Amino acid sequence: QVQLVESGGGLVQAGGSLRLSCAASRTIFGLNTMAWYRQPPGKQREFVASLISDDSTNYADSVKRRFTISRHNAKNTVALQMNSLKPDDTAVYYCRYYSNNGPYSDYWGQGIQVTVSS
C-alpha cells in the first residue's frame, strides 16, 4: 500500500500562484506516473498534469503554459506549480501515483482544496 499526502493548497486571488506538493510513502518500482487531477465544484474529476518516470510530461489544455509539474524521484514527491491562477481553477486537487507496467498499482491522495477568488 502507498499513502499519498498532498499539501500547499489554499485561497489565492486571481493571477496569483500556488505550489502543491504530494509525498508518497514508498516507491512504485518500474515505469510509473505521478499525476494531478482536480474536481471543480459540481463537476467530474478531470486530468490536470502527469509526469512519467522517464520524464515524459502531459498537461490538460486548460493549464498549459500556466502549470508546471515536477518530481523528485529519490524523495517520491511530485509538485505542481500553478501560476496565473483563474477562478475556473478552483477545485479539489488530487495526487495520483500508478504503475505503467508490471503489477498494477494505482493510488490517490485525499485531495486538497484550491480556491481562486476573482
N, C-alpha and C positions, 0 to 999 in steps of 0.2 A: 504494500500500500504506500502511496505517496501523498503527503499533505502539501497543499499549496496555500501560502498566506500572502494576501495582497496588502499593500499599504500605499499611502500617498494621495488618496482621494480627498475631496472636499469641495468647497464653494469657491468659485472664481468668477470674475467679471468677464464678459465677452472681450476677446482679444488677448486675454491673459494666457498663462501657461501652467501646466501641472505635470508632474512626473509620477507615474505609477510604477511600483515595483512588485515583483512576485518572487517568492523564495520557495523552492521545492525541498522537501526533506531528504530526498535522495535522488540519484541519477537513474534515468531510464537508459539502459545500455543499447548501443546500436544507433541507427538513424532515428532521430526523434525531432519533434516540433514543439516549440513553446509559442503560444499564441495568446492574443487578447480578443475577446468578444465583448459585446455590450448589449444591454436590453433597455431601450428607451421606455419611458412610461407608457403603458398601454400597447406596447408593440412587442414583436417577437425578438428573440435574441439574434444578433447579427454579427458577422465576422468583421473584425477591425484590422488586424495585422498578424503576421506569423513570421517566424524565423526558424528554419530548419537547421539542424546541427552541422550541415555542410555550408552554412552561411547564406542560403537562399532566403530571400525575403519576399513577402507578398503583402499588399495593402488594399483595403477597400478604396474604391474611387473617391469616396466622400472624405477620406482623411489623407490622401496622397499629398505630399509636399507640406503637410502640417504636422503629421505624427511621424515619429521615428521609433522603431523597435530595435532593441539591442539585448544581447545576452552575455552572461559571464559563465561559460561552461563549467569552469572549475568550482564556482560557487553555486551552481544550479539556480541562477537567478535570471530573470528577464525583466526588462524595463520598457516602459512606453512613455516617451517624451511627447507631450501634447502641447503644441503651440497654436497661436491664433484661434483659440477656442471659440466656439459658437454656441448659442443656446441649444441648437439641434444636437450638440454633443452630450447633452445631459442624459445620463443613463447610469445603470449599474454596470460596472465593468468587471469582467470575469477573466481570470487567467486559466489557460488550458495547457496541459502537458501530455503528449501522447506519442506512442511509438509509430514509426513509419514502416517497420518491418519486424520480423521475429514475433515473439509472443505479444498479442495485442494488449496494450495498456492505454488507458485514457482517464485522465484525472482533471477535475475542475476545482478552482478555488471557490470560496464562499461569496465572493463578489464585494465590490466596494463602490460607494456612491460618488459620482462626479456630477456636480451641479454648476451650470454656467448661466449666470444671470445676464440679462440684457441691459 
